[in-house]
C-alpha cells in the first residue's frame, strides 16, 4: 500500500534526531569523505527541527567548514 506524498513527508518530518543525524553522517561520508566530527560544530538540532533534509544539512555543514 502506497502512502500519499503528504503522509510520507509528515512521517519524514517526525523522524527522530538520531535517525536524521545518521542520514546526515551517511550523506557527508559518501558525498564528501568527511564525518561531522571532522568539521566545526554546526546547528544540526536546529536544522532538524526546521525540517531540513539530511543531504541539505550535510551540504550546509560542508559549506560552513569551507568558509571558516
C-alpha angles and dihedrals in degrees: 000000000000119000120221117260089249092056091046094051091046090053091048091052091054096053112124121263089244093055091044091049091052087058091049090052091050092048091050095046095046098038102036109012091240137112124217089249088061093065137051119283114283133192095259095151091050091049091050092049091049090056098249113165116244094244090052090050091051091051092047091050091051091048090052090048093052092048095052 
